[in-house]
Amino acid sequence: QVQLVESGGGLVQPGGSLRLSCAASGSIFNIYSMAWYRQAPGKQRELVAHITTSFSTNYADSVKGRFTISRDNAKNTVYLQMNSLKLEDTAVYYCNAQYIITEALYWGQGTQVTVSS
């Protein structure tokens, strides 16, 4: 079973950048596909970006061209580089891991990202 710890959230002005990190422990990292989700107040949790074990990526339309997901298997870490942040990017961002054998899902505790002037 994998444990996930996010970091890197904070307050940023519109147009700014942040990089989120998610450190995994407790299992072999490269057998999990990884993703970032977010949940804004009063809204459902939504997929932001996903990266497979073979490094294929996909993104929500709302963040394409602005966010980049990456993973470093040597460091057991997945990243989300967020550029050109908008007010509507404000949310709690959650790291997600899916075990490729059983498709079991694991979640981090979340990190708050607030975009405000």
N, C-alpha and C positions, 0 to 999 in steps of 0.2 A: 504494500500500500504506500502511495506517495503522499508526502506532505508538501504543501505549497505556501510560500510566504511572499506576498507582494510588497514592493516598496517603490518610491519615486513619485508618489502623488503630491499634490500641493495646489497652491493658488498661482494662477498665471493670467496675464492679460490677453485679450483677444489678439491673435496673430503670433502669439508666443509658442514655445515648444516645451515639451516634457518628455522624459524617457522613463517608462515604467519597467521594472524588473520583477521577475518571478523566479525565486530560487526553489528548486525541488530537492527533496531528500527522501530517503527511506526506500528507494527502489531504483531500478535501472532506468535512467531518464530517456534513453533513445528508443524505448518501446512504447512511448506515449506520444500521441498527437497532442498538440497544445493549442490553446486558444485564449483570447481575451474577450470577455463579455463586459457589458456595462449596464447599469440600471440607474436611471434618473428618477427623481421623486415623482411618484404617481404613475410611473410607466413600468412596463414589463422589462425584464432582463432581455438584452439583445446581443447577438453575436457581433463583435467588432472585427475580429481578424482570426485566422486559423492557419496553423502550419503543421504539415504532416511530418512523419518520421523521415520522409525523403525530401523534406524542405520545400514542398509545394505549398503555395500560399493562396488564400483568398480573403477578400475584404467585403465588408458592408459597403453598399454604394455611397453611403454618406461620408465615408472616410477614405475612399479610393483617391490616391494621389497625394494624400496628406499624412497617412499613418503607414508605418512599416513594421511588420512583425518579423522577428528573427529568433534563432535559437543557437545556443552554444552548448553542444552536448558535452564538451570537456568541462564546462563549468556548471552543468545541470541547471541552466538558466534560459528562460525565454524573455524576450524584450518586446516592448512596444514603443517605437519612436513616434511621437505625435508632434507634427508641425502644423503651422497655420491654424492654431486652435481657435474654435468658435465658441460662442456662448452656449450653444446647444450640445457641446461636447461635455458639459458639466454632468458628472455622474460618479457613482462608485464603480470602479473598474475591478473586475474579478478575473483571476487567472483560473484556467480550467485545464485539466489533464484527462485524456481518455486512453485507457489501456487498450492497445490494439488487439489483444487476444480476446478479452471478455467484453470490451466496450464499456467497462465500468468507468464512471465519471468521478472526478475529485475536484474540489474547489478550494481556493484560498479564501482568506478572510475579507479581502477587498481593500482597495485604497482609494481615497477620495481625490477626485480631480475637479477643481473649481476654476472655471474660466470667467473672469469678471474684470471690468475696468474700474 
